Amino acid sequence: MYSLILLNGGIGSRTGASQPKQLLKLRGIPILVYALVSADRVEKISQIVVNYPPEWREQIEEVLQAYAISTPVTLVEAGHSRHASVAAMLPHCTNDDVIIHESARPLVRESDFRGLIESKHKNVSLMSEISFTVAPVDPETSEVTGSLDRARLRNVQLPQKFSKADLEASHERAVREDIEFTEDATLVADSGFPVHFIDGSDENFKVTTNTDLKMAGFLLRPEEDDNE
């Protein structure tokens, strides 16, 4: 069985809204609900650990009640960063294996969670091919310093799954060395544990800006809208 860490502690200042972006509505439903409902349908996810921005716990509880999420939910206050939030949520996970997702990716599919669970590897991330050219640079001098083979690069996505023990050891190492990562697949790999990837979808993007909100709303439209 798996515990799902659902990162939900951001304020979403880039959307310019008066409330956290995960409470904004897409097609009449709070963004947070989409990931919750997808995970709630996966029988091997037996616990969901959700964090919340300080002073917004009551509103998150209202969403959980309104949409009748049946999987047991544990609420944890958000840390000062994404990295700190995962570290704070890990001790609340009751299973030996965990999945990490974020509510800001509402287009996650039930099959995304199932694909991770069915993988024979214990540490796995969804990743997608990079469709554009990237280059290493020196930000101080604005100089291009070389080239990168994009066939050997991937866009890191969520969800991701990990052995809880490997993830805990990786976060403990980060504390000892006073380092932070922006996501956990590279944290765990950098700590010496094998991490694999499976192909994700380019629709599984993170909602950050108002443009992202509009795009997500378009992709979440009912199929019958295409036939009008």
N, C-alpha and C positions, 0 to 999 in steps of 0.2 A: 504494500500500500504506500501511497505518497501523500506528503503534506505539500500544499501549494502555498508558496510565498507570493502574495499579490501586492506588488509595490503600488502604493496609492497615496503617497505622502506629499506629492508635489503641489505647488500652488498654481503653476501654469501661468506665470506672469506674462508670457509672450502672447497669450490669447487676448490680453487686455480685459478679461472678465472680472467681475466683482466677487467671484467665488472660485474655488479650485476647479480646474478644467474637467476633472473626473466627474463633477456634478453637473456640468453642462449637458444639455440634451441633444442627442442625435436622433432625428426622426421621433422625437417625443420621449426618448428613453435616456436616462443618465449614462454617460460614457462608461462608468464603472460597471454597469449591469451586464454589458455584453461579454466581458471576460468571465464574470461570475457565472453567468448562465451556461457558457460553454464548458467551464470546469465542473459545474454542478452536474452535468450529464455524464461525466466520466466516473464510472464506478470505482476505479482504482485510486481516485483522489478522495481520501477519507477525511481530510482536514484542510481548511483554508485559513491562512494567517494573513490578515489584511492590516496594513498600517494606515494611518490617517494624519492629516496635517494638524498641528496643535490647534485646539479650540474648535475643531470641526468633527469631533467624534459623534455628537448627537445626530448630525445630518447624515453621516455614514450609516449609523444604526438605523435611521429611518428608511434609507434605501434598502438595506438588508431585509427589513421587515416587509416593506411594500412589495418586494419582488419574490418573497417566500423562498429564499435560498435554503435548500434542505441540508446541504453539507454543513457540519459544524464549523463555525467561524470563530476565530480568536482575533481580537483587536489589539494592536500595539501602536503606541504613538511613534510617529516618524522621527528618524534621527536627523542630524544636520546635513547629511548627504545621502545619496543612494547607497553608497558603500556602507555607511554607518547604519542605515535602515536594515539592510540585509543581515548585518551582524547582530542587530538587536532582535530581529525576528527569529533567527535560527534557534535560540534556546526554547522557543515556544512550539517548535515542530515536534510532534510526537512520533513520527515515523522515521525509519532509517534512510529513506530516500526522499529527496525534495525536488519540486519543480519550481522554477522562478518565472514569473510573468509580471507584466505591468499593465495597470488598467488603461494607460494611455495608448495601448494597442488593441482597440476594440474589435478589429477584424480578425482576431484569432479564431481559428476553427476548432471544433471538437476533435477533428482528425489530426490537428497539430499536436495536441496533448497525447493522443493515442499513438502517433508516430514515435514520439520520444519514448513513451513507456515500452513500446514494442521493440525498440532498438536493443541489440545485445550488449551494447556498451553502457557503462554505468554513468559516465559523464558525457552528456551530449547537448549540443546547441543547434537550434535552427539557424541556418545561414543561407544567404543568397549570393549569386554571382554579382560582381560589380560590372555594370554596363558602361562605365565611363572610365577614362584614363586618369590615373592618379600619379603624383610625382612627389618624391621627398624634397623638402625645401628647407632653407634656413630663414626663419621668420625675422631674424634680426637684420639680415642683409637683403632680403627678398630674392635670394639666389636659389635657383634650381640646382640641387646637389647630386642628381643622378636620375635613375629610372627604376620603375617597379614593374614586375610581370603580373598583370592583373589576374591571370589564370591561376596564380598562386595566392590570391587574396580573396577574402570573402567579407560581405557585409554581415556583421554579427546581429542576429535578431533574437527575439524571445518568442516563445518560452524556451527554457533550458532545463535540463535535469541533472542532478548530481547525487552522488553518495553524500549523505549528510556528514559523515566523518571526514571525507576529503574536503568538503566545503568549509567545515569548521577549522580544520588544520590550516587551510589556506588563509582564512581570516585571522587566525592566531598569528600566522607568519607575518601578515600585513601589519598587525599591531606591533610586533617586535621590530620590524624594519621601518615602521612609520611611513607606510605607503598606502595609497588609495587607488582603486581601479574604478572605471566607469561601468563595468559589467563583470560578470563572474566567470564566464568561460575563459577569458584571458587571465584572470586572477588564478584560477585553478591550474591552468596549463603552465603558467609562469612559476607556480609553486611545485611543479614537478610531477603532477598527476596527469595521466592520459586523458585527453578530451577529444571527442570526435564531433563531426557535424553531419546533419542531414539537410537536404535541400528545403528551403523555406519558400515563401511566396512573396512577390513584390507588393502584393496587396496588404501584407501584414506590416504596415508602417506605423511609426509612432506619431500620434497626433500632438503637434507642438504649436503650430501657428493657426491663424484663422483660415488660411488656405487649406491646411491639413483637415480642419473641421469640415470644410465644404466638400473636400474630396471623399472623406469618410462617409459623410451623409449621402453622397451620390452612390458610393459602392454598396451601402447598406440598404438601398432602396429595394422594395419588393420586386420580384421578377415581373409581376404583371405590369409594372410601370413601363417596362421596355416594349410592351405590346400596345401601348396607347397611341 
